[in-house]
Amino acid sequence: MVDTNALPPHMRNPRDVNVPHDEWYENQIRALSTVLGNNDRFMFFEMPTGSGKSAIPTALSSSNKVLVTVGTLNLLSQYENEYGFDVIRGRSSYPCILKKKLEEWKSKGKEPTAADCHYTPMRDCPSAMTCPYIVAKDRGLASDRLAVTYKYAFLSRLIRERTGIVVCDEAHESAEQIIGFATFEVSEFETNFWWLPDFPLKNHGPKAKGDLLTPQTTLVFMRWLQTCISKLVETIAGADPEDEMATKAERERQKFEGMLDNLQNPDSLWFLECRDDLTYYRGKTSAGLRVRPLDPSIIAGRLWSSKQQVILMSATIGDPSPLAQALGINHYYHQFYPHPIPANVRPIVDLGFPRMTWGNISKDNRIYARQAALISSYVKRNFDPDWRGIMLTSSYVKIRELASNISGMLPGRRLIVQEAGVPLAQITDSFINDVQKGDVLIASMQGFGQGLNLRADLARYAVIAGVPFDNHTDRYEQLRKQQNGKYGWWKSYNSIPQGTGRVSRGAKNGDGEFYINYGILADGSATTKLAFNYYSDWFKDAIVGS
């Protein structure tokens, strides 16, 4: 029994504040007492796996208006189903219920969603009173306990204007989430389809690798956006409002309007690239235009400008300063908590393999085969053949090489391999839903650190076969490093404890003893001196030799 005297009386029983547990964990008490006794506006909390992070915003919502932002729909569902949060998902998650539209689309074999609504505003729809999206939105906005995705939080004006506390869960992904949903991309197929004018600023930047927009090129780009918007408005006006084409044109118009709005901020920096091989359509490269924010801090500030307190939680923060700089946070409180699971039952095994850099790969044409042999030897020697595991690396090329070389080295084990262009969520769902003994998932490190809980029956080991460093020849990444050089290193090394953390969940067997779950480092880049500068203490303390 932990001492709850550090908490106010109404919080001492977790169930009294809607937390579905009979007792508090030690880290939960420490974190809650810190929040309640701290006046800092920004707080970074490193709470390792098993600390019960989700209980923190749940308890705080008993006496505060709380908004939680998450990176995945799976985590959003967890807050809804396990902690009783009201949630607002994106419009495409809710069905359209307008009878006339349903009949029209059904005749074409399609089912419209709230994202296909042609009414502006949506409340003008005759079915607005019972529209599932509007009902969920109204309920969420009135709630003291609301959870949404990062994307929804930043794009919704009403969410941005919401007061109270915002808790950014999986905060290690927050800057990349912002970059992702703030990116504007148009293919030549789209411009041709909508009869839009040719791309401006073709082959923009140093040798067509792109560059920052200047005040002059920004004006050129903004004029093009305005012309495109006018064309799309004409298309919408000339179409049946309930027709699928009008709906698609309206969505396209909103996308262009959003980019135009973003450019109104004179302090923001945007990187534009436009060339003939930028996008893919039907398996072939095609011309495209892409604009990304160089610095996510300007956009990040929108979310918390109206909030009294901002709590950024993650199991893997380490030194928060690179992330804080990327988010534009100058002053903050940082607290880390011990790992609740003993290090000896979550060992991180260093196989002592060379660094899998492109320099070493180009020098040694046998390096992939040697890496696969070392990994398979360790797996066969130490793990039960029925154990399931994951192997994560940093590119589709490395995925193919690892899968090809290891396929004959692990007899009796089925490999589930992520192919180029296949979404990570799709391949992980395939792995989780088909629980054949001995399965091995070989997939990309990128995006693997968001709310995926692989219980002991789903996976017992995770192999890090490649560290995802930024491409040093990428002009965009070069400029980002000039802006905040440490963030790139922090992001790359942060993915390693996130990857191994998918299996280190602290599960216990029928006798109440911890399962031993293994993280395996098979790329020497993960154990350099520089890497250790960015790891959390709880991760470094678990590293052992093979």
C-alpha positions in Angstrom: 0.0 0.0 0.0 1.5 3.3 -1.1 1.1 6.5 1.0 -1.6 8.7 -0.4 -1.2 11.5 2.1 0.6 13.6 -0.5 -2.7 13.9 -2.4 -5.8 16.0 -1.5 -8.5 13.9 0.3 -10.8 13.7 -2.7 -8.0 12.0 -4.8 -6.9 9.4 -2.3 -9.1 6.7 -3.6 -8.5 6.3 -7.4 -12.1 5.3 -8.1 -13.4 8.5 -6.6 -11.7 10.4 -9.5 -12.7 7.9 -12.2 -9.5 6.0 -12.3 -10.4 2.3 -12.7 -7.9 1.0 -10.0 -8.2 0.2 -6.3 -4.7 1.6 -5.5 -2.4 4.3 -6.8 1.0 3.5 -8.2 3.9 5.3 -6.6 4.7 7.2 -9.7 1.1 8.3 -10.1 1.1 9.8 -6.6 4.4 11.6 -7.2 3.2 13.0 -10.6 -0.1 14.2 -9.3 1.4 15.8 -6.2 3.9 17.6 -8.4 1.3 19.0 -10.8 -0.9 20.1 -7.9 2.0 21.8 -6.1 3.7 23.4 -9.1 3.1 26.7 -10.8 5.2 26.1 -13.9 3.1 26.4 -17.1 5.1 23.8 -19.0 6.0 20.4 -17.4 7.7 17.4 -19.0 7.0 14.1 -17.2 9.0 11.0 -18.1 6.9 8.1 -16.8 8.2 4.8 -18.0 6.0 2.0 -19.3 3.8 0.6 -16.5 3.6 3.9 -14.5 0.0 4.5 -15.5 0.3 7.8 -17.3 -3.3 7.8 -18.4 -4.5 8.1 -14.8 -2.9 11.5 -14.4 -5.2 13.5 -16.7 -8.1 11.4 -15.6 -7.6 12.4 -11.9 -6.9 16.0 -12.8 -10.2 16.2 -14.6 -12.0 15.8 -11.3 -11.4 19.5 -10.5 -10.1 20.9 -13.8 -11.1 21.2 -17.4 -8.6 18.7 -19.1 -7.8 18.1 -22.8 -5.7 15.1 -23.7 -4.0 15.0 -27.1 -2.8 11.6 -28.5 -1.1 10.4 -31.7 -3.2 7.4 -32.6 -6.9 6.3 -32.7 -6.0 3.2 -30.6 -4.8 5.4 -27.7 -7.9 7.6 -28.2 -10.1 4.6 -27.7 -8.2 3.6 -24.6 -9.0 7.0 -23.0 -12.6 6.5 -24.0 -13.1 2.9 -23.0 -10.9 2.6 -19.9 -11.0 6.1 -18.4 -14.4 7.4 -19.5 -13.2 10.4 -21.6 -15.4 12.0 -24.1 -13.6 11.8 -27.5 -14.0 13.6 -30.8 -12.6 11.7 -33.8 -12.1 13.0 -37.3 -15.2 13.4 -39.4 -14.5 10.4 -41.5 -15.0 8.2 -38.4 -18.7 9.0 -38.3 -21.4 7.9 -40.8 -23.5 10.4 -42.6 -27.2 9.9 -41.8 -28.8 12.3 -44.3 -31.4 9.9 -46.0 -31.3 11.5 -49.4 -27.5 11.4 -49.6 -27.3 7.9 -48.3 -29.6 6.7 -51.1 -27.7 8.6 -53.7 -24.3 7.3 -52.7 -25.7 3.7 -52.1 -26.7 3.6 -55.7 -23.0 4.0 -56.5 -21.9 1.4 -54.0 -20.5 4.0 -51.5 -21.2 5.0 -48.0 -20.8 8.7 -47.1 -19.3 9.9 -43.8 -19.5 13.2 -42.0 -16.3 14.1 -43.9 -18.5 14.1 -47.0 -20.9 16.7 -45.7 -21.6 19.4 -48.3 -23.3 21.8 -45.9 -21.3 24.8 -44.7 -21.8 25.1 -41.8 -22.6 21.5 -41.1 -25.4 22.5 -38.8 -27.4 23.6 -41.8 -28.0 19.9 -42.6 -31.6 18.8 -41.9 -30.2 15.8 -39.9 -27.7 17.9 -37.9 -29.6 17.4 -34.6 -28.8 13.6 -34.7 -25.6 13.7 -36.8 -23.2 11.4 -34.9 -20.2 13.7 -35.5 -22.0 16.9 -34.3 -23.4 15.0 -31.3 -19.9 13.8 -30.4 -18.4 17.2 -31.0 -21.0 19.0 -28.8 -20.6 16.5 -26.0 -16.8 16.7 -26.1 -16.7 20.5 -26.1 -18.9 20.6 -23.1 -16.9 18.0 -21.2 -14.3 18.5 -18.5 -12.6 15.3 -19.7 -11.9 15.4 -23.5 -9.4 13.5 -25.7 -8.6 14.1 -29.3 -5.8 13.5 -31.7 -3.0 16.0 -32.1 -4.3 16.7 -35.6 -7.8 17.5 -34.5 -6.6 19.6 -31.6 -4.5 21.9 -33.9 -7.0 22.2 -36.7 -10.1 22.9 -34.6 -10.4 26.5 -33.5 -12.8 25.6 -30.7 -10.3 23.1 -29.3 -7.5 25.6 -29.5 -9.6 28.2 -27.7 -10.5 25.8 -24.9 -9.1 26.8 -21.5 -7.8 24.6 -18.7 -5.1 22.0 -18.8 -3.8 20.2 -21.9 -1.9 16.9 -21.5 0.1 15.8 -24.5 0.4 12.1 -24.3 3.2 10.3 -26.2 4.8 13.7 -26.2 8.0 12.4 -27.9 6.0 12.3 -31.1 4.4 15.7 -30.8 6.8 17.7 -33.0 6.6 15.1 -35.8 2.9 14.9 -35.5 2.7 18.7 -36.2 5.1 18.4 -39.2 2.9 15.6 -40.6 -0.5 17.1 -40.4 0.7 20.7 -41.3 2.3 19.4 -44.6 0.5 20.5 -47.7 0.9 18.2 -50.7 -0.7 18.2 -54.2 0.0 15.9 -57.1 -0.2 16.7 -60.8 -3.0 14.2 -61.0 -5.1 16.4 -58.6 -4.3 19.7 -60.4 -5.3 18.1 -63.8 -8.5 16.5 -62.3 -9.7 19.9 -60.9 -8.4 21.9 -63.9 -6.2 23.9 -61.6 -3.3 26.1 -62.9 0.2 24.6 -63.3 2.4 24.5 -60.3 4.3 27.6 -59.4 8.0 27.6 -58.5 8.9 24.5 -60.4 12.2 23.0 -59.5 12.4 25.4 -56.5 15.5 25.6 -54.4 19.1 24.4 -54.5 19.2 22.0 -57.4 15.5 21.1 -57.1 15.8 19.6 -53.7 13.6 22.5 -52.4 14.3 25.5 -50.2 12.6 27.9 -47.8 10.0 30.3 -49.1 11.2 33.9 -49.2 8.8 36.8 -48.9 8.8 37.1 -52.7 8.2 33.4 -53.4 5.6 33.3 -50.7 3.6 35.9 -52.6 3.9 33.8 -55.8 2.7 30.7 -54.0 -0.1 32.5 -52.2 -1.4 33.9 -55.5 -1.5 30.4 -56.9 -3.4 29.1 -53.9 -5.9 31.9 -54.3 -6.4 31.1 -58.0 -6.9 27.4 -57.1 -9.4 28.2 -54.4 -11.4 30.4 -56.9 -11.5 27.5 -59.4 -12.7 25.0 -56.8 -15.4 27.4 -55.6 -16.6 27.6 -59.2 -16.7 23.8 -59.4 -18.7 23.6 -56.1 -21.2 26.3 -57.2 -21.8 24.4 -60.5 -22.4 21.0 -59.0 -25.3 19.4 -57.2 -24.5 20.0 -53.5 -25.3 16.4 -52.6 -23.1 15.0 -55.4 -19.9 13.2 -54.5 -17.9 15.6 -56.8 -19.1 18.7 -54.9 -18.1 17.1 -51.6 -14.6 16.2 -52.9 -14.1 19.7 -54.3 -15.1 21.3 -50.9 -12.6 19.1 -49.1 -9.9 20.2 -51.6 -10.9 23.8 -51.1 -10.5 23.5 -47.4 -7.0 22.0 -47.8 -5.9 25.0 -50.0 -7.6 27.5 -47.6 -5.7 25.9 -44.7 -2.3 26.3 -46.4 -3.2 29.9 -47.3 -4.1 30.6 -43.6 -0.8 29.1 -42.4 1.2 31.5 -44.6 -0.4 34.5 -43.0 1.9 34.2 -40.0 5.0 36.2 -40.8 7.2 34.4 -38.3 6.6 30.9 -39.7 9.2 29.2 -42.0 8.0 27.0 -44.8 9.9 24.7 -47.0 8.7 24.2 -50.6 9.7 21.5 -53.1 8.2 21.1 -56.5 9.6 18.6 -59.1 8.6 15.9 -61.6 9.3 12.9 -59.3 7.9 14.1 -56.0 4.7 12.1 -55.7 3.4 8.6 -56.7 0.3 7.8 -58.6 -0.7 4.3 -59.6 2.8 3.0 -58.8 4.6 5.6 -60.9 6.4 8.8 -60.0 4.7 12.0 -61.0 5.1 15.7 -60.5 4.0 17.2 -57.2 4.3 20.1 -54.9 4.9 19.8 -51.1 5.2 22.4 -48.4 6.3 21.6 -44.9 6.8 23.8 -41.8 10.5 24.0 -40.9 9.9 24.9 -37.3 6.8 23.3 -35.6 7.0 25.7 -32.7 4.8 28.4 -34.4 2.1 25.8 -35.0 2.5 24.2 -31.5 1.9 27.5 -29.8 -1.6 27.6 -31.2 -2.7 24.6 -29.0 -1.6 26.0 -25.7 -2.0 29.7 -26.2 -5.3 29.6 -24.2 -4.3 26.9 -21.7 -3.3 27.6 -18.2 -1.0 24.5 -17.9 0.7 22.2 -20.4 1.8 18.7 -19.3 3.9 16.7 -21.8 4.1 13.0 -20.9 6.1 10.2 -22.4 8.0 7.1 -21.3 11.1 8.2 -23.3 12.1 11.8 -22.9 15.6 11.7 -21.5 17.0 15.2 -22.0 13.9 17.3 -22.9 15.7 20.3 -24.2 15.9 19.4 -27.9 12.2 18.6 -27.9 11.3 21.7 -25.9 13.2 23.9 -28.4 11.4 22.2 -31.4 8.1 23.1 -29.7 9.1 26.6 -28.8 9.1 26.0 -25.1 11.7 28.2 -23.4 11.0 27.6 -19.7 9.8 24.3 -18.2 9.8 22.0 -15.3 11.2 18.5 -15.9 10.6 15.4 -13.7 11.5 11.8 -14.4 10.3 8.8 -12.4 11.9 5.4 -11.9 10.9 2.4 -14.0 8.3 0.4 -12.0 9.5 -2.8 -13.6 12.9 -4.3 -12.4 15.7 -3.9 -15.0 16.6 -7.6 -14.8 13.2 -8.6 -16.3 13.4 -6.1 -19.2 17.1 -6.6 -20.3 18.4 -4.7 -23.3 21.0 -7.1 -24.8 23.8 -5.5 -26.8 25.0 -8.0 -29.5 28.1 -5.9 -30.2 27.5 -5.7 -33.9 29.1 -2.9 -36.0 27.1 0.2 -36.9 24.7 -0.3 -39.8 25.6 3.0 -41.5 25.5 3.3 -45.3 29.3 3.7 -45.2 29.8 0.4 -43.5 27.2 -1.3 -45.6 28.9 -0.1 -48.8 32.3 -1.4 -47.6 31.0 -4.9 -46.5 28.7 -6.7 -48.9 28.2 -9.4 -46.3 27.1 -7.2 -43.5 23.4 -7.9 -43.8 24.1 -11.7 -43.8 26.3 -11.4 -40.8 23.8 -9.3 -38.9 21.0 -11.8 -39.7 23.2 -14.7 -38.6 24.0 -13.1 -35.3 20.4 -12.2 -34.6 19.1 -15.6 -35.5 21.8 -17.3 -33.5 20.8 -15.4 -30.4 17.1 -16.0 -30.9 17.5 -19.7 -31.4 19.9 -20.1 -28.6 18.0 -18.2 -25.9 14.3 -18.1 -26.8 11.6 -20.7 -26.9 10.6 -21.5 -30.6 7.0 -20.5 -29.7 8.0 -17.0 -28.6 6.8 -14.2 -31.0 9.0 -11.2 -31.6 9.5 -8.1 -33.7 12.5 -6.9 -35.6 12.7 -3.2 -36.4 14.9 -1.4 -38.8 15.1 2.0 -40.6 14.3 1.6 -44.3 12.5 -0.6 -46.8 15.8 -1.6 -48.2 17.0 -2.8 -44.8 13.7 -4.6 -44.2 14.0 -6.5 -47.4 17.7 -7.4 -46.7 17.0 -8.5 -43.2 13.9 -10.6 -44.2 15.8 -12.2 -47.1 18.8 -13.2 -45.1 17.1 -14.4 -42.0 14.3 -16.3 -43.7 16.3 -19.6 -43.8 17.9 -19.0 -40.4 14.8 -19.3 -38.3 13.1 -22.6 -39.4 9.6 -23.0 -38.2 9.0 -19.3 -37.6 6.8 -17.4 -40.0 8.0 -14.0 -41.1 5.5 -11.1 -41.5 7.3 -8.5 -43.5 6.3 -4.9 -44.1 6.4 -4.1 -47.9 7.0 -0.7 -49.4 3.9 1.4 -49.4 2.0 -0.8 -46.9 1.0 1.3 -43.8 2.6 0.3 -40.6 -0.8 0.0 -38.9 -1.9 -2.6 -41.4 1.1 -4.8 -40.9 1.0 -4.6 -37.1 -2.7 -5.4 -37.1 -1.9 -8.5 -39.2 0.7 -9.5 -36.7 -1.5 -8.9 -33.6 -4.6 -10.5 -35.0 -3.0 -13.7 -36.2 -1.3 -15.1 -33.1 0.5 -18.0 -34.6 3.3 -19.2 -32.4 6.8 -18.2 -33.3 5.7 -15.3 -35.6 8.3 -12.6 -36.3 7.3 -9.2 -37.5 9.9 -7.3 -39.6 8.9 -3.7 -40.0 10.0 -0.1 -39.9 11.1 1.7 -36.7 9.5 4.9 -37.9 6.1 5.3 -36.4 6.4 2.2 -34.2 6.4 4.1 -30.9 2.8 5.1 -30.5 0.6 3.3 -28.1 1.2 -0.3 -29.3 1.1 -2.7 -26.4 2.4 -6.1 -27.3 1.5 -8.3 -24.3 3.7 -11.3 -23.4 1.5 -13.6 -25.5 1.9 -11.3 -28.6 5.6 -10.7 -28.4 8.5 -11.4 -26.0 11.4 -9.8 -27.7 12.2 -6.8 -29.9 15.3 -6.5 -32.1 16.6 -3.1 -33.2 18.3 -3.9 -36.5 18.7 -0.3 -37.7 18.6 3.2 -36.2 16.5 5.7 -38.3 18.9 8.7 -38.8 17.8 11.6 -40.9 19.0 11.6 -44.5 22.0 14.0 -44.5 21.5 14.8 -48.2 17.9 15.9 -47.7 17.8 19.7 -47.9 14.8 19.9 -45.6 16.6 17.9 -42.9 19.8 20.0 -43.4 17.8 23.2 -42.6 16.1 21.6 -39.7 19.5 20.7 -38.2 20.6 24.3 -38.6 17.5 25.3 -36.7 17.8 22.7 -33.9 20.7 20.3 -34.5 20.2 18.3 -31.3 16.6 17.5 -32.1 17.5 15.3 -35.0 19.8 13.1 -32.9 17.3 13.1 -30.0 14.5 11.9 -32.4 16.7 9.1 -33.9 17.8 7.7 -30.5 14.4 8.2 -28.9 13.1 5.6 -31.3 15.2 2.9 -29.8 13.7 2.7 -26.3 10.3 3.3 -27.9 10.9 0.2 -30.2 12.1 -2.1 -27.4 9.4 -0.7 -25.1 6.6 -2.3 -27.2 7.3 -5.6 -25.4 8.6 -4.4 -22.0 5.1 -4.0 -20.5 5.6 -5.7 -17.1 3.2 -8.6 -17.7 3.1 -11.4 -15.0 2.5 -15.1 -15.3 0.0 -17.2 -13.3 2.4 -17.3 -10.3 2.6 -13.5 -10.2 6.2 -13.4 -11.5 7.3 -11.1 -14.3 7.8 -12.5 -17.7 11.3 -11.6 -19.0 11.0 -9.6 -22.1 14.1 -8.8 -24.2 15.2 -5.8 -26.2 18.1 -6.7 -28.6 20.5 -4.1 -30.1 21.9 -5.4 -33.4 23.2 -2.1 -34.7 26.3 -0.5 -33.1 24.8 2.9 -33.8 22.5 2.3 -30.8 25.4 2.0 -28.3 27.7 4.9 -29.2 28.7 7.6 -26.7 26.5 10.0 -28.5 23.5 7.7 -28.2 23.9 7.4 -24.4 23.7 11.2 -24.2 20.0 10.9 -25.2 18.9 7.8 -23.4 16.9 7.8 -20.2 18.7 6.3 -17.1 16.1 3.5 -16.8 17.0 2.4 -20.4 20.8 2.6 -19.9 20.6 0.7 -16.6 19.0 -2.3 -18.4 21.7 -2.7 -21.1 23.8 -5.9 -20.8 26.2 -7.7 -23.0 25.3 -10.8 -25.0 
